[in-house]
Amino acid sequence: MTNYIEPHTAPPLIDFPCLFPIKVMGETHDTFTTVIAQMIQTIVPNFTAEHIEMRASSAGKYISLTCSVYVTSQAQLDDIYRILTAHPLVKFAL
């Protein structure tokens, strides 16, 4: 007898489209903000640096960016996280 597993039918956790905050952290570098904005623009072309809030660590070694990105699907959001986390300047993205 084969067990049949029902597909997951829970509602999505995020209602798309939406403005989604992505926090990106890395070591302070002159081009960090520009690089992050350019990477997001490859997925969301109308994203600009105006949608980024920047905060330095108390010692100034690290920088945290909160990027408010208008996303239209889970796949698009996943693509953004994949491209960000693959970059060597990015320590992590939340």
N, C-alpha and C positions, 0 to 999 in steps of 0.2 A: 504494500500500500504506500503510495506516495503522499507525503504531507504537502499540502498547499499552503503557502504563506501569503496572506493578504498584503497587497501593496500598502505602503505607508500613506495614510489618508489625512494626516493632521494638517491643519491649515499652516501656510507659511508663517515664519516668525517675523518677516518684514513685508510690509505692503509696498509693492513697487508700482509706479516709480516713486522715488523719495530722495530727499537730501540726506546723505549718509555721512556721518563724521568718521574719518579714518585717521588714526593717530600713527604717525611714522616717527621712529626715533633712530638716531645715529650719532656718531661723533661729530662735533662741530667742524664744518668744512665750508670753505668759501662758496662752493657751488651746490651745496646740499639742497637748498630750497628750489633752485632752478632745475636741478636734475629730477627731483621728485615731481615737480609740476610738469615737466616734459614727459616723464613716464606716464603719468595719469592722462595727459593729453593724447597719448597714443590709443587709449581706450575711450576717453571722453573728450573729443576735440574742443569743445567749448569751455573746458576747465581752464581757469586762469589763477595766477598767483594771488589775486584778490580774495580767493576762497581759502587762503591758508592763514592760520594763526600760528605764530612762532613763539616758542618759549625756550630759553636757555637754562641749563642746570645751574645750580648755585655756584659751582666752581668753573662753569663755562666750558667744560669738556664735552658735554653732550647737548644736543638740540632736539626738541620735540616739536613736531608739526601736527596741527590738527587740520586736515584737509576736508572741507565740506564738499562732497561730490554728489551731483545729481545722477543717480543710477536708475536704470530702467528694468533691470532683471538681476536675479541671483548669479547668472552666468557672467554678466558684465562685472559685478562686484568681485566674483571669484577671480576673474582675469586681472583686475586691478591689484588684488592681494598677491597673486602669483608674480606679477611683474615687479612689484615693490620688494617682496621678500627675496627675490633672486638677485637683487642689486647688491654689490659689495659694500656700499656706503650705509645701507640700511641694517641696523641691528635687529629691529623687529617692527612689525606693523600690527596694530590692533583695530 
